[in-house]
Amino acid sequence: MLMVISSVIIAIMLFLCAYLGYREGLRLGMQTSKGVEPAKIRSPVEVVKNIVKEVNQTKQEHEQAKLEKKYAEDLEKLLNYTGDVEDEE
């Protein structure tokens, strides 16, 4: 019984894959015949490389912003220095 149920499930999945593949191919063929170029399909490696690149760029921007903020604070302290004991903290 288990063999029959699993065979039916596999047959349904194979039929759906074939049907959906045929439908997508037909759609792309009709678009191509009308002169519409199909969208470029990116590989998973390409997608991951782009995401890693964006994350690294964001990290660098945050580090740069922190450094600029610290520089501005230190410059403000330097320009506002009066030599009092209170300024040494």
mmCIF file as gemmi writes it, N, C-alpha and C atoms, coordinates in Angstrom:
data_model
loop_
_atom_site.group_PDB
_atom_site.id
_atom_site.type_symbol
_atom_site.label_atom_id
_atom_site.label_alt_id
_atom_site.label_comp_id
_atom_site.label_asym_id
_atom_site.label_entity_id
_atom_site.label_seq_id
_atom_site.pdbx_PDB_ins_code
_atom_site.Cartn_x
_atom_site.Cartn_y
_atom_site.Cartn_z
_atom_site.occupancy
_atom_site.B_iso_or_equiv
_atom_site.pdbx_formal_charge
_atom_site.auth_seq_id
_atom_site.auth_asym_id
_atom_site.pdbx_PDB_model_num
ATOM 1 N N . MET Axp A 1 ? 0.816 -1.19 0 1 0 ? 1 A 1
ATOM 2 C CA . MET Axp A 1 ? 0 0 0 1 0 ? 1 A 1
ATOM 3 C C . MET Axp A 1 ? 0.867 1.265 0 1 0 ? 1 A 1
ATOM 4 N N . LEU Axp A 2 ? 1.912 1.257 0.823 1 0 ? 2 A 1
ATOM 5 C CA . LEU Axp A 2 ? 2.805 2.398 0.888 1 0 ? 2 A 1
ATOM 6 C C . LEU Axp A 2 ? 3.494 2.622 -0.451 1 0 ? 2 A 1
ATOM 7 N N . MET Axp A 3 ? 3.804 1.529 -1.14 1 0 ? 3 A 1
ATOM 8 C CA . MET Axp A 3 ? 4.455 1.619 -2.441 1 0 ? 3 A 1
ATOM 9 C C . MET Axp A 3 ? 3.524 2.266 -3.473 1 0 ? 3 A 1
ATOM 10 N N . VAL Axp A 4 ? 2.266 1.952 -3.416 1 0 ? 4 A 1
ATOM 11 C CA . VAL Axp A 4 ? 1.294 2.508 -4.358 1 0 ? 4 A 1
ATOM 12 C C . VAL Axp A 4 ? 1.121 3.998 -4.099 1 0 ? 4 A 1
ATOM 13 N N . ILE Axp A 5 ? 0.999 4.39 -2.846 1 0 ? 5 A 1
ATOM 14 C CA . ILE Axp A 5 ? 0.815 5.801 -2.509 1 0 ? 5 A 1
ATOM 15 C C . ILE Axp A 5 ? 2.033 6.613 -2.923 1 0 ? 5 A 1
ATOM 16 N N . SER Axp A 6 ? 3.232 6.137 -2.631 1 0 ? 6 A 1
ATOM 17 C CA . SER Axp A 6 ? 4.438 6.874 -3.01 1 0 ? 6 A 1
ATOM 18 C C . SER Axp A 6 ? 4.592 6.933 -4.526 1 0 ? 6 A 1
ATOM 19 N N . SER Axp A 7 ? 4.183 5.876 -5.241 1 0 ? 7 A 1
ATOM 20 C CA . SER Axp A 7 ? 4.257 5.875 -6.708 1 0 ? 7 A 1
ATOM 21 C C . SER Axp A 7 ? 3.301 6.904 -7.295 1 0 ? 7 A 1
ATOM 22 N N . VAL Axp A 8 ? 2.111 7.001 -6.723 1 0 ? 8 A 1
ATOM 23 C CA . VAL Axp A 8 ? 1.136 7.976 -7.202 1 0 ? 8 A 1
ATOM 24 C C . VAL Axp A 8 ? 1.636 9.398 -6.946 1 0 ? 8 A 1
ATOM 25 N N . ILE Axp A 9 ? 2.209 9.635 -5.772 1 0 ? 9 A 1
ATOM 26 C CA . ILE Axp A 9 ? 2.735 10.972 -5.447 1 0 ? 9 A 1
ATOM 27 C C . ILE Axp A 9 ? 3.867 11.338 -6.405 1 0 ? 9 A 1
ATOM 28 N N . ILE Axp A 10 ? 4.77 10.41 -6.663 1 0 ? 10 A 1
ATOM 29 C CA . ILE Axp A 10 ? 5.88 10.68 -7.59 1 0 ? 10 A 1
ATOM 30 C C . ILE Axp A 10 ? 5.352 10.929 -8.995 1 0 ? 10 A 1
ATOM 31 N N . ALA Axp A 11 ? 4.333 10.162 -9.429 1 0 ? 11 A 1
ATOM 32 C CA . ALA Axp A 11 ? 3.761 10.352 -10.765 1 0 ? 11 A 1
ATOM 33 C C . ALA Axp A 11 ? 3.114 11.729 -10.887 1 0 ? 11 A 1
ATOM 34 N N . ILE Axp A 12 ? 2.413 12.166 -9.839 1 0 ? 12 A 1
ATOM 35 C CA . ILE Axp A 12 ? 1.782 13.493 -9.87 1 0 ? 12 A 1
ATOM 36 C C . ILE Axp A 12 ? 2.849 14.587 -9.938 1 0 ? 12 A 1
ATOM 37 N N . MET Axp A 13 ? 3.907 14.433 -9.165 1 0 ? 13 A 1
ATOM 38 C CA . MET Axp A 13 ? 4.985 15.431 -9.182 1 0 ? 13 A 1
ATOM 39 C C . MET Axp A 13 ? 5.649 15.494 -10.556 1 0 ? 13 A 1
ATOM 40 N N . LEU Axp A 14 ? 5.915 14.353 -11.168 1 0 ? 14 A 1
ATOM 41 C CA . LEU Axp A 14 ? 6.529 14.336 -12.499 1 0 ? 14 A 1
ATOM 42 C C . LEU Axp A 14 ? 5.61 14.972 -13.536 1 0 ? 14 A 1
ATOM 43 N N . PHE Axp A 15 ? 4.295 14.678 -13.444 1 0 ? 15 A 1
ATOM 44 C CA . PHE Axp A 15 ? 3.351 15.279 -14.372 1 0 ? 15 A 1
ATOM 45 C C . PHE Axp A 15 ? 3.322 16.795 -14.219 1 0 ? 15 A 1
ATOM 46 N N . LEU Axp A 16 ? 3.299 17.271 -12.951 1 0 ? 16 A 1
ATOM 47 C CA . LEU Axp A 16 ? 3.279 18.718 -12.718 1 0 ? 16 A 1
ATOM 48 C C . LEU Axp A 16 ? 4.547 19.385 -13.239 1 0 ? 16 A 1
ATOM 49 N N . CYS Axp A 17 ? 5.715 18.757 -13.038 1 0 ? 17 A 1
ATOM 50 C CA . CYS Axp A 17 ? 6.969 19.327 -13.543 1 0 ? 17 A 1
ATOM 51 C C . CYS Axp A 17 ? 6.939 19.44 -15.058 1 0 ? 17 A 1
ATOM 52 N N . ALA Axp A 18 ? 6.471 18.389 -15.728 1 0 ? 18 A 1
ATOM 53 C CA . ALA Axp A 18 ? 6.404 18.411 -17.188 1 0 ? 18 A 1
ATOM 54 C C . ALA Axp A 18 ? 5.411 19.464 -17.669 1 0 ? 18 A 1
ATOM 55 N N . TYR Axp A 19 ? 4.238 19.528 -17.038 1 0 ? 19 A 1
ATOM 56 C CA . TYR Axp A 19 ? 3.217 20.493 -17.431 1 0 ? 19 A 1
ATOM 57 C C . TYR Axp A 19 ? 3.69 21.93 -17.24 1 0 ? 19 A 1
ATOM 58 N N . LEU Axp A 20 ? 4.261 22.222 -16.058 1 0 ? 20 A 1
ATOM 59 C CA . LEU Axp A 20 ? 4.724 23.585 -15.787 1 0 ? 20 A 1
ATOM 60 C C . LEU Axp A 20 ? 5.9 23.957 -16.693 1 0 ? 20 A 1
ATOM 61 N N . GLY Axp A 21 ? 6.781 23.011 -16.978 1 0 ? 21 A 1
ATOM 62 C CA . GLY Axp A 21 ? 7.887 23.266 -17.904 1 0 ? 21 A 1
ATOM 63 C C . GLY Axp A 21 ? 7.389 23.564 -19.3 1 0 ? 21 A 1
ATOM 64 N N . TYR Axp A 22 ? 6.402 22.793 -19.77 1 0 ? 22 A 1
ATOM 65 C CA . TYR Axp A 22 ? 5.821 23.028 -21.097 1 0 ? 22 A 1
ATOM 66 C C . TYR Axp A 22 ? 5.166 24.399 -21.164 1 0 ? 22 A 1
ATOM 67 N N . ARG Axp A 23 ? 4.398 24.743 -20.108 1 0 ? 23 A 1
ATOM 68 C CA . ARG Axp A 23 ? 3.705 26.029 -20.089 1 0 ? 23 A 1
ATOM 69 C C . ARG Axp A 23 ? 4.689 27.197 -20.098 1 0 ? 23 A 1
ATOM 70 N N . GLU Axp A 24 ? 5.77 27.097 -19.315 1 0 ? 24 A 1
ATOM 71 C CA . GLU Axp A 24 ? 6.768 28.165 -19.252 1 0 ? 24 A 1
ATOM 72 C C . GLU Axp A 24 ? 7.506 28.284 -20.587 1 0 ? 24 A 1
ATOM 73 N N . GLY Axp A 25 ? 7.848 27.132 -21.176 1 0 ? 25 A 1
ATOM 74 C CA . GLY Axp A 25 ? 8.524 27.156 -22.481 1 0 ? 25 A 1
ATOM 75 C C . GLY Axp A 25 ? 7.642 27.767 -23.556 1 0 ? 25 A 1
ATOM 76 N N . LEU Axp A 26 ? 6.366 27.442 -23.528 1 0 ? 26 A 1
ATOM 77 C CA . LEU Axp A 26 ? 5.43 28.008 -24.484 1 0 ? 26 A 1
ATOM 78 C C . LEU Axp A 26 ? 5.32 29.521 -24.307 1 0 ? 26 A 1
ATOM 79 N N . ARG Axp A 27 ? 5.255 29.965 -23.061 1 0 ? 27 A 1
ATOM 80 C CA . ARG Axp A 27 ? 5.163 31.409 -22.781 1 0 ? 27 A 1
ATOM 81 C C . ARG Axp A 27 ? 6.413 32.134 -23.283 1 0 ? 27 A 1
ATOM 82 N N . LEU Axp A 28 ? 7.6 31.569 -22.986 1 0 ? 28 A 1
ATOM 83 C CA . LEU Axp A 28 ? 8.84 32.201 -23.439 1 0 ? 28 A 1
ATOM 84 C C . LEU Axp A 28 ? 8.936 32.204 -24.957 1 0 ? 28 A 1
ATOM 85 N N . GLY Axp A 29 ? 8.494 31.128 -25.593 1 0 ? 29 A 1
ATOM 86 C CA . GLY Axp A 29 ? 8.515 31.067 -27.055 1 0 ? 29 A 1
ATOM 87 C C . GLY Axp A 29 ? 7.616 32.108 -27.683 1 0 ? 29 A 1
ATOM 88 N N . MET Axp A 30 ? 6.45 32.3 -27.111 1 0 ? 30 A 1
ATOM 89 C CA . MET Axp A 30 ? 5.525 33.303 -27.643 1 0 ? 30 A 1
ATOM 90 C C . MET Axp A 30 ? 6.074 34.712 -27.45 1 0 ? 30 A 1
ATOM 91 N N . GLN Axp A 31 ? 6.706 34.955 -26.3 1 0 ? 31 A 1
ATOM 92 C CA . GLN Axp A 31 ? 7.296 36.278 -26.079 1 0 ? 31 A 1
ATOM 93 C C . GLN Axp A 31 ? 8.45 36.521 -27.038 1 0 ? 31 A 1
ATOM 94 N N . THR Axp A 32 ? 9.257 35.511 -27.278 1 0 ? 32 A 1
ATOM 95 C CA . THR Axp A 32 ? 10.403 35.662 -28.178 1 0 ? 32 A 1
ATOM 96 C C . THR Axp A 32 ? 9.931 35.916 -29.602 1 0 ? 32 A 1
ATOM 97 N N . SER Axp A 33 ? 8.843 35.254 -30.02 1 0 ? 33 A 1
ATOM 98 C CA . SER Axp A 33 ? 8.333 35.465 -31.376 1 0 ? 33 A 1
ATOM 99 C C . SER Axp A 33 ? 7.791 36.881 -31.553 1 0 ? 33 A 1
ATOM 100 N N . LYS Axp A 34 ? 7.36 37.505 -30.458 1 0 ? 34 A 1
ATOM 101 C CA . LYS Axp A 34 ? 6.886 38.888 -30.508 1 0 ? 34 A 1
ATOM 102 C C . LYS Axp A 34 ? 8.042 39.884 -30.431 1 0 ? 34 A 1
ATOM 103 N N . GLY Axp A 35 ? 9.261 39.395 -30.191 1 0 ? 35 A 1
ATOM 104 C CA . GLY Axp A 35 ? 10.425 40.27 -30.136 1 0 ? 35 A 1
ATOM 105 C C . GLY Axp A 35 ? 10.808 40.702 -28.735 1 0 ? 35 A 1
ATOM 106 N N . VAL Axp A 36 ? 10.163 40.169 -27.721 1 0 ? 36 A 1
ATOM 107 C CA . VAL Axp A 36 ? 10.475 40.51 -26.335 1 0 ? 36 A 1
ATOM 108 C C . VAL Axp A 36 ? 11.564 39.557 -25.848 1 0 ? 36 A 1
ATOM 109 N N . GLU Axp A 37 ? 12.67 40.132 -25.406 1 0 ? 37 A 1
ATOM 110 C CA . GLU Axp A 37 ? 13.77 39.309 -24.907 1 0 ? 37 A 1
ATOM 111 C C . GLU Axp A 37 ? 13.432 38.779 -23.512 1 0 ? 37 A 1
ATOM 112 N N . PRO Axp A 38 ? 13.642 37.484 -23.277 1 0 ? 38 A 1
ATOM 113 C CA . PRO Axp A 38 ? 13.394 36.966 -21.923 1 0 ? 38 A 1
ATOM 114 C C . PRO Axp A 38 ? 14.418 37.516 -20.938 1 0 ? 38 A 1
ATOM 115 N N . ALA Axp A 39 ? 14.014 37.615 -19.688 1 0 ? 39 A 1
ATOM 116 C CA . ALA Axp A 39 ? 14.898 38.138 -18.648 1 0 ? 39 A 1
ATOM 117 C C . ALA Axp A 39 ? 16.07 37.185 -18.456 1 0 ? 39 A 1
ATOM 118 N N . LYS Axp A 40 ? 17.233 37.762 -18.198 1 0 ? 40 A 1
ATOM 119 C CA . LYS Axp A 40 ? 18.418 36.95 -17.972 1 0 ? 40 A 1
ATOM 120 C C . LYS Axp A 40 ? 18.295 36.26 -16.625 1 0 ? 40 A 1
ATOM 121 N N . ILE Axp A 41 ? 18.511 34.963 -16.617 1 0 ? 41 A 1
ATOM 122 C CA . ILE Axp A 41 ? 18.445 34.196 -15.375 1 0 ? 41 A 1
ATOM 123 C C . ILE Axp A 41 ? 19.834 34.185 -14.768 1 0 ? 41 A 1
ATOM 124 N N . ARG Axp A 42 ? 19.925 34.69 -13.548 1 0 ? 42 A 1
ATOM 125 C CA . ARG Axp A 42 ? 21.222 34.751 -12.871 1 0 ? 42 A 1
ATOM 126 C C . ARG Axp A 42 ? 21.472 33.458 -12.119 1 0 ? 42 A 1
ATOM 127 N N . SER Axp A 43 ? 22.722 33.064 -12.079 1 0 ? 43 A 1
ATOM 128 C CA . SER Axp A 43 ? 23.071 31.846 -11.354 1 0 ? 43 A 1
ATOM 129 C C . SER Axp A 43 ? 23.096 32.127 -9.854 1 0 ? 43 A 1
ATOM 130 N N . PRO Axp A 44 ? 22.935 31.099 -9.036 1 0 ? 44 A 1
ATOM 131 C CA . PRO Axp A 44 ? 22.968 31.297 -7.585 1 0 ? 44 A 1
ATOM 132 C C . PRO Axp A 44 ? 24.31 31.856 -7.106 1 0 ? 44 A 1
ATOM 133 N N . VAL Axp A 45 ? 25.392 31.476 -7.766 1 0 ? 45 A 1
ATOM 134 C CA . VAL Axp A 45 ? 26.715 31.977 -7.383 1 0 ? 45 A 1
ATOM 135 C C . VAL Axp A 45 ? 26.787 33.482 -7.606 1 0 ? 45 A 1
ATOM 136 N N . GLU Axp A 46 ? 26.237 33.925 -8.717 1 0 ? 46 A 1
ATOM 137 C CA . GLU Axp A 46 ? 26.225 35.358 -9.043 1 0 ? 46 A 1
ATOM 138 C C . GLU Axp A 46 ? 25.409 36.141 -8.02 1 0 ? 46 A 1
ATOM 139 N N . VAL Axp A 47 ? 24.264 35.589 -7.633 1 0 ? 47 A 1
ATOM 140 C CA . VAL Axp A 47 ? 23.391 36.256 -6.671 1 0 ? 47 A 1
ATOM 141 C C . VAL Axp A 47 ? 24.096 36.38 -5.322 1 0 ? 47 A 1
ATOM 142 N N . VAL Axp A 48 ? 24.735 35.288 -4.863 1 0 ? 48 A 1
ATOM 143 C CA . VAL Axp A 48 ? 25.423 35.306 -3.574 1 0 ? 48 A 1
ATOM 144 C C . VAL Axp A 48 ? 26.588 36.285 -3.6 1 0 ? 48 A 1
ATOM 145 N N . LYS Axp A 49 ? 27.341 36.334 -4.704 1 0 ? 49 A 1
ATOM 146 C CA . LYS Axp A 49 ? 28.454 37.28 -4.809 1 0 ? 49 A 1
ATOM 147 C C . LYS Axp A 49 ? 27.96 38.717 -4.709 1 0 ? 49 A 1
ATOM 148 N N . ASN Axp A 50 ? 26.84 39.018 -5.348 1 0 ? 50 A 1
ATOM 149 C CA . ASN Axp A 50 ? 26.287 40.375 -5.284 1 0 ? 50 A 1
ATOM 150 C C . ASN Axp A 50 ? 25.842 40.723 -3.867 1 0 ? 50 A 1
ATOM 151 N N . ILE Axp A 51 ? 25.235 39.767 -3.172 1 0 ? 51 A 1
ATOM 152 C CA . ILE Axp A 51 ? 24.785 40.023 -1.805 1 0 ? 51 A 1
ATOM 153 C C . ILE Axp A 51 ? 25.975 40.253 -0.89 1 0 ? 51 A 1
ATOM 154 N N . VAL Axp A 52 ? 27.013 39.424 -1.022 1 0 ? 52 A 1
ATOM 155 C CA . VAL Axp A 52 ? 28.211 39.588 -0.19 1 0 ? 52 A 1
ATOM 156 C C . VAL Axp A 52 ? 28.859 40.936 -0.465 1 0 ? 52 A 1
ATOM 157 N N . LYS Axp A 53 ? 28.896 41.333 -1.726 1 0 ? 53 A 1
ATOM 158 C CA . LYS Axp A 53 ? 29.476 42.621 -2.103 1 0 ? 53 A 1
ATOM 159 C C . LYS Axp A 53 ? 28.697 43.775 -1.467 1 0 ? 53 A 1
ATOM 160 N N . GLU Axp A 54 ? 27.363 43.691 -1.494 1 0 ? 54 A 1
ATOM 161 C CA . GLU Axp A 54 ? 26.533 44.738 -0.893 1 0 ? 54 A 1
ATOM 162 C C . GLU Axp A 54 ? 26.715 44.797 0.626 1 0 ? 54 A 1
ATOM 163 N N . VAL Axp A 55 ? 26.81 43.632 1.265 1 0 ? 55 A 1
ATOM 164 C CA . VAL Axp A 55 ? 26.991 43.591 2.717 1 0 ? 55 A 1
ATOM 165 C C . VAL Axp A 55 ? 28.335 44.201 3.095 1 0 ? 55 A 1
ATOM 166 N N . ASN Axp A 56 ? 29.377 43.846 2.368 1 0 ? 56 A 1
ATOM 167 C CA . ASN Axp A 56 ? 30.699 44.408 2.656 1 0 ? 56 A 1
ATOM 168 C C . ASN Axp A 56 ? 30.714 45.916 2.445 1 0 ? 56 A 1
ATOM 169 N N . GLN Axp A 57 ? 30.041 46.38 1.406 1 0 ? 57 A 1
ATOM 170 C CA . GLN Axp A 57 ? 29.986 47.814 1.136 1 0 ? 57 A 1
ATOM 171 C C . GLN Axp A 57 ? 29.235 48.535 2.263 1 0 ? 57 A 1
ATOM 172 N N . THR Axp A 58 ? 28.153 47.934 2.757 1 0 ? 58 A 1
ATOM 173 C CA . THR Axp A 58 ? 27.39 48.529 3.852 1 0 ? 58 A 1
ATOM 174 C C . THR Axp A 58 ? 28.227 48.596 5.119 1 0 ? 58 A 1
ATOM 175 N N . LYS Axp A 59 ? 28.984 47.517 5.399 1 0 ? 59 A 1
ATOM 176 C CA . LYS Axp A 59 ? 29.852 47.512 6.576 1 0 ? 59 A 1
ATOM 177 C C . LYS Axp A 59 ? 30.892 48.623 6.481 1 0 ? 59 A 1
ATOM 178 N N . GLN Axp A 60 ? 31.484 48.778 5.302 1 0 ? 60 A 1
ATOM 179 C CA . GLN Axp A 60 ? 32.496 49.817 5.122 1 0 ? 60 A 1
ATOM 180 C C . GLN Axp A 60 ? 31.887 51.203 5.304 1 0 ? 60 A 1
ATOM 181 N N . GLU Axp A 61 ? 30.671 51.395 4.812 1 0 ? 61 A 1
ATOM 182 C CA . GLU Axp A 61 ? 30.01 52.696 4.977 1 0 ? 61 A 1
ATOM 183 C C . GLU Axp A 61 ? 29.746 52.985 6.454 1 0 ? 61 A 1
ATOM 184 N N . HIS Axp A 62 ? 29.329 51.974 7.22 1 0 ? 62 A 1
ATOM 185 C CA . HIS Axp A 62 ? 29.077 52.171 8.647 1 0 ? 62 A 1
ATOM 186 C C . HIS Axp A 62 ? 30.378 52.486 9.393 1 0 ? 62 A 1
ATOM 187 N N . GLU Axp A 63 ? 31.45 51.773 9.054 1 0 ? 63 A 1
ATOM 188 C CA . GLU Axp A 63 ? 32.731 52.035 9.701 1 0 ? 63 A 1
ATOM 189 C C . GLU Axp A 63 ? 33.219 53.438 9.361 1 0 ? 63 A 1
ATOM 190 N N . GLN Axp A 64 ? 33.036 53.848 8.105 1 0 ? 64 A 1
ATOM 191 C CA . GLN Axp A 64 ? 33.445 55.187 7.683 1 0 ? 64 A 1
ATOM 192 C C . GLN Axp A 64 ? 32.637 56.248 8.428 1 0 ? 64 A 1
ATOM 193 N N . ALA Axp A 65 ? 31.336 55.995 8.604 1 0 ? 65 A 1
ATOM 194 C CA . ALA Axp A 65 ? 30.49 56.952 9.325 1 0 ? 65 A 1
ATOM 195 C C . ALA Axp A 65 ? 30.928 57.07 10.793 1 0 ? 65 A 1
ATOM 196 N N . LYS Axp A 66 ? 31.277 55.937 11.409 1 0 ? 66 A 1
ATOM 197 C CA . LYS Axp A 66 ? 31.753 55.97 12.794 1 0 ? 66 A 1
ATOM 198 C C . LYS Axp A 66 ? 33.055 56.763 12.909 1 0 ? 66 A 1
ATOM 199 N N . LEU Axp A 67 ? 33.969 56.526 11.968 1 0 ? 67 A 1
ATOM 200 C CA . LEU Axp A 67 ? 35.24 57.24 12.003 1 0 ? 67 A 1
ATOM 201 C C . LEU Axp A 67 ? 35.046 58.737 11.8 1 0 ? 67 A 1
ATOM 202 N N . GLU Axp A 68 ? 34.157 59.115 10.884 1 0 ? 68 A 1
ATOM 203 C CA . GLU Axp A 68 ? 33.888 60.534 10.643 1 0 ? 68 A 1
ATOM 204 C C . GLU Axp A 68 ? 33.254 61.18 11.872 1 0 ? 68 A 1
ATOM 205 N N . LYS Axp A 69 ? 32.361 60.447 12.55 1 0 ? 69 A 1
ATOM 206 C CA . LYS Axp A 69 ? 31.72 60.987 13.744 1 0 ? 69 A 1
ATOM 207 C C . LYS Axp A 69 ? 32.751 61.197 14.855 1 0 ? 69 A 1
ATOM 208 N N . LYS Axp A 70 ? 33.633 60.213 15.052 1 0 ? 70 A 1
ATOM 209 C CA . LYS Axp A 70 ? 34.68 60.338 16.073 1 0 ? 70 A 1
ATOM 210 C C . LYS Axp A 70 ? 35.621 61.486 15.737 1 0 ? 70 A 1
ATOM 211 N N . TYR Axp A 71 ? 35.973 61.622 14.458 1 0 ? 71 A 1
ATOM 212 C CA . TYR Axp A 71 ? 36.844 62.708 14.034 1 0 ? 71 A 1
ATOM 213 C C . TYR Axp A 71 ? 36.197 64.062 14.324 1 0 ? 71 A 1
ATOM 214 N N . ALA Axp A 72 ? 34.898 64.171 14.031 1 0 ? 72 A 1
ATOM 215 C CA . ALA Axp A 72 ? 34.199 65.442 14.272 1 0 ? 72 A 1
ATOM 216 C C . ALA Axp A 72 ? 34.148 65.762 15.767 1 0 ? 72 A 1
ATOM 217 N N . GLU Axp A 73 ? 33.912 64.743 16.601 1 0 ? 73 A 1
ATOM 218 C CA . GLU Axp A 73 ? 33.879 64.972 18.045 1 0 ? 73 A 1
ATOM 219 C C . GLU Axp A 73 ? 35.251 65.391 18.566 1 0 ? 73 A 1
ATOM 220 N N . ASP Axp A 74 ? 36.295 64.712 18.121 1 0 ? 74 A 1
ATOM 221 C CA . ASP Axp A 74 ? 37.645 65.055 18.567 1 0 ? 74 A 1
ATOM 222 C C . ASP Axp A 74 ? 38.054 66.447 18.078 1 0 ? 74 A 1
ATOM 223 N N . LEU Axp A 75 ? 37.682 66.792 16.868 1 0 ? 75 A 1
ATOM 224 C CA . LEU Axp A 75 ? 37.994 68.115 16.337 1 0 ? 75 A 1
ATOM 225 C C . LEU Axp A 75 ? 37.261 69.186 17.134 1 0 ? 75 A 1
ATOM 226 N N . GLU Axp A 76 ? 36.008 68.91 17.497 1 0 ? 76 A 1
ATOM 227 C CA . GLU Axp A 76 ? 35.246 69.868 18.293 1 0 ? 76 A 1
ATOM 228 C C . GLU Axp A 76 ? 35.892 70.062 19.667 1 0 ? 76 A 1
ATOM 229 N N . LYS Axp A 77 ? 36.335 68.957 20.279 1 0 ? 77 A 1
ATOM 230 C CA . LYS Axp A 77 ? 37.018 69.061 21.571 1 0 ? 77 A 1
ATOM 231 C C . LYS Axp A 77 ? 38.305 69.87 21.437 1 0 ? 77 A 1
ATOM 232 N N . LEU Axp A 78 ? 39.035 69.648 20.362 1 0 ? 78 A 1
ATOM 233 C CA . LEU Axp A 78 ? 40.294 70.349 20.146 1 0 ? 78 A 1
ATOM 234 C C . LEU Axp A 78 ? 40.066 71.847 19.95 1 0 ? 78 A 1
ATOM 235 N N . LEU Axp A 79 ? 39.073 72.198 19.171 1 0 ? 79 A 1
ATOM 236 C CA . LEU Axp A 79 ? 38.814 73.609 18.883 1 0 ? 79 A 1
ATOM 237 C C . LEU Axp A 79 ? 38.197 74.344 20.075 1 0 ? 79 A 1
ATOM 238 N N . ASN Axp A 80 ? 37.507 73.608 20.949 1 0 ? 80 A 1
ATOM 239 C CA . ASN Axp A 80 ? 36.869 74.236 22.102 1 0 ? 80 A 1
ATOM 240 C C . ASN Axp A 80 ? 37.71 74.129 23.365 1 0 ? 80 A 1
ATOM 241 N N . TYR Axp A 81 ? 38.942 73.732 23.268 1 0 ? 81 A 1
ATOM 242 C CA . TYR Axp A 81 ? 39.808 73.567 24.429 1 0 ? 81 A 1
ATOM 243 C C . TYR Axp A 81 ? 40.174 74.934 25.001 1 0 ? 81 A 1
ATOM 244 N N . THR Axp A 82 ? 39.98 75.079 26.318 1 0 ? 82 A 1
ATOM 245 C CA . THR Axp A 82 ? 40.289 76.374 26.978 1 0 ? 82 A 1
ATOM 246 C C . THR Axp A 82 ? 41.416 76.228 27.994 1 0 ? 82 A 1
ATOM 247 N N . GLY Axp A 83 ? 41.824 75.017 28.319 1 0 ? 83 A 1
ATOM 248 C CA . GLY Axp A 83 ? 42.909 74.817 29.266 1 0 ? 83 A 1
ATOM 249 C C . GLY Axp A 83 ? 42.435 74.653 30.695 1 0 ? 83 A 1
ATOM 250 N N . ASP Axp A 84 ? 41.149 74.646 30.932 1 0 ? 84 A 1
ATOM 251 C CA . ASP Axp A 84 ? 40.598 74.459 32.271 1 0 ? 84 A 1
ATOM 252 C C . ASP Axp A 84 ? 40.725 72.991 32.696 1 0 ? 84 A 1
ATOM 253 N N . VAL Axp A 85 ? 40.605 72.784 33.999 1 0 ? 85 A 1
ATOM 254 C CA . VAL Axp A 85 ? 40.668 71.431 34.544 1 0 ? 85 A 1
ATOM 255 C C . VAL Axp A 85 ? 39.453 70.617 34.052 1 0 ? 85 A 1
ATOM 256 N N . GLU Axp A 86 ? 38.338 71.263 33.868 1 0 ? 86 A 1
ATOM 257 C CA . GLU Axp A 86 ? 37.12 70.58 33.422 1 0 ? 86 A 1
ATOM 258 C C . GLU Axp A 86 ? 37.284 70.007 32.029 1 0 ? 86 A 1
ATOM 259 N N . ASP Axp A 87 ? 38.129 70.562 31.191 1 0 ? 87 A 1
ATOM 260 C CA . ASP Axp A 87 ? 38.321 70.111 29.82 1 0 ? 87 A 1
ATOM 261 C C . ASP Axp A 87 ? 39.168 68.853 29.743 1 0 ? 87 A 1
ATOM 262 N N . GLU Axp A 88 ? 39.83 68.467 30.797 1 0 ? 88 A 1
ATOM 263 C CA . GLU Axp A 88 ? 40.733 67.326 30.748 1 0 ? 88 A 1
ATOM 264 C C . GLU Axp A 88 ? 40.001 65.996 30.844 1 0 ? 88 A 1
ATOM 265 N N . GLU Axp A 89 ? 38.736 65.975 31.11 1 0 ? 89 A 1
ATOM 266 C CA . GLU Axp A 89 ? 37.99 64.735 31.263 1 0 ? 89 A 1
ATOM 267 C C . GLU Axp A 89 ? 37.726 64.089 29.941 1 0 ? 89 A 1
